[in-house]
Amino acid sequence: MTVSIRIGEIAARAGVSVRSLRYYEEQGLLTSLRSPRGHRRYSENQVERIVLIQRLFAAGLSSRTIVDLLPCVDSPSEDTSEAALERMRHERDRLDRHIEDLVHTRGVLDELIAANRAHRTVLART
């Protein structure tokens, strides 16, 4: 890794906060080298990785899931590609179940709102 970019500069280039970059490192999503003074230094190609990580988070994936997907990026092969595809399908299925639960919850709330309106109508008549 040719290291030349400081944390603030790479954060600005990738459109993320410095805090996000530190979090990505803590989670094992991103690596940096340290200068003799202990400052984080990044390579130019890390910008693309950070943008990818942002897209994966935007897709609703957790940092743990993203760690599982990164071997497909770091060491592309048919096996890592298949594993990543399977993991993403699993996550999509999880999101589908969550959406179903939310739709059900919204339906229950709609029923409560309707009951409240009916009750208010009765109160207004008395």
PAKESE-717858 format. One line per field, with one value per residue (C-alpha): residue in three letters; chain; z, x, y. Coordinates in pm, whole numbers. Layout:
# residues N
residuo <- ALA	...
cadena <- A	...
Z <- Z	...
X <- X	...
Y <- Y	...
# end
This chain:
# residues 126
residuo <- MET	THR	VAL	SER	ILE	ARG	ILE	GLY	GLU	ILE	ALA	ALA	ARG	ALA	GLY	VAL	SER	VAL	ARG	SER	LEU	ARG	TYR	TYR	GLU	GLU	GLN	GLY	LEU	LEU	THR	SER	LEU	ARG	SER	PRO	ARG	GLY	HIS	ARG	ARG	TYR	SER	GLU	ASN	GLN	VAL	GLU	ARG	ILE	VAL	LEU	ILE	GLN	ARG	LEU	PHE	ALA	ALA	GLY	LEU	SER	SER	ARG	THR	ILE	VAL	ASP	LEU	LEU	PRO	CYS	VAL	ASP	SER	PRO	SER	GLU	ASP	THR	SER	GLU	ALA	ALA	LEU	GLU	ARG	MET	ARG	HIS	GLU	ARG	ASP	ARG	LEU	ASP	ARG	HIS	ILE	GLU	ASP	LEU	VAL	HIS	THR	ARG	GLY	VAL	LEU	ASP	GLU	LEU	ILE	ALA	ALA	ASN	ARG	ALA	HIS	ARG	THR	VAL	LEU	ALA	ARG	THR
cadena <- A	A	A	A	A	A	A	A	A	A	A	A	A	A	A	A	A	A	A	A	A	A	A	A	A	A	A	A	A	A	A	A	A	A	A	A	A	A	A	A	A	A	A	A	A	A	A	A	A	A	A	A	A	A	A	A	A	A	A	A	A	A	A	A	A	A	A	A	A	A	A	A	A	A	A	A	A	A	A	A	A	A	A	A	A	A	A	A	A	A	A	A	A	A	A	A	A	A	A	A	A	A	A	A	A	A	A	A	A	A	A	A	A	A	A	A	A	A	A	A	A	A	A	A	A	A
Z <- 0	-109	176	114	221	568	733	684	317	240	441	229	-96	-2	144	493	837	1003	1277	1020	900	1253	1302	977	1104	1442	1261	1033	716	640	717	743	828	1095	1046	1292	1484	1494	1230	1005	642	352	-5	-300	-373	-28	-155	-371	-80	146	-118	-147	230	231	-39	159	472	264	154	519	583	918	959	1047	719	526	674	538	190	160	64	-269	-316	-173	-336	-617	-717	-807	-447	-283	-537	-468	-92	-125	-344	-96	195	13	-69	296	397	139	280	631	511	344	674	856	602	646	1023	978	743	1000	1278	1066	1013	1387	1438	1164	1352	1673	1491	1347	1693	1836	1564	1626	1997	1937	1716	1997	2246	2018	2008	2385
X <- 0	151	56	23	-317	-401	-730	-896	-810	-936	-1252	-1320	-1250	-1480	-1750	-1745	-1651	-1318	-1516	-1662	-1314	-1203	-1512	-1440	-1093	-1225	-1463	-1193	-1339	-1046	-677	-424	-62	68	316	605	387	98	-121	-327	-214	-408	-342	-520	-717	-877	-1118	-1295	-1312	-1465	-1728	-1808	-1838	-2078	-2290	-2300	-2412	-2673	-2802	-2879	-2586	-2413	-2039	-2017	-2186	-1965	-1656	-1790	-1834	-1494	-1298	-1483	-1332	-988	-935	-1187	-1258	-1555	-1569	-1558	-1806	-2047	-2010	-2078	-2382	-2523	-2463	-2635	-2933	-2954	-2952	-3220	-3438	-3382	-3485	-3796	-3901	-3838	-4047	-4330	-4314	-4319	-4620	-4804	-4713	-4835	-5165	-5212	-5135	-5387	-5650	-5572	-5593	-5932	-6055	-5937	-6119	-6438	-6409	-6353	-6663	-6867	-6724	-6808	-7174	-7215
Y <- 0	330	556	925	1055	1184	1094	1434	1443	1094	1160	1468	1283	996	1220	1068	1189	1125	953	711	620	546	330	143	65	-52	-286	-428	-275	-46	-40	236	270	505	782	809	1056	807	972	750	742	590	493	647	329	341	610	350	108	372	455	83	51	347	180	-144	43	226	-116	-190	-419	-433	-391	-760	-854	-614	-780	-1110	-956	-789	-1104	-1083	-738	-813	-1154	-1192	-1549	-1761	-1889	-1546	-1412	-1697	-1651	-1277	-1339	-1588	-1354	-1065	-1289	-1386	-1020	-936	-1215	-1076	-730	-874	-1034	-708	-516	-766	-713	-336	-354	-564	-320	-30	-214	-256	113	204	2	191	524	424	320	652	846	649	715	1087	1096	941	1189	1481	1375	1372
# end
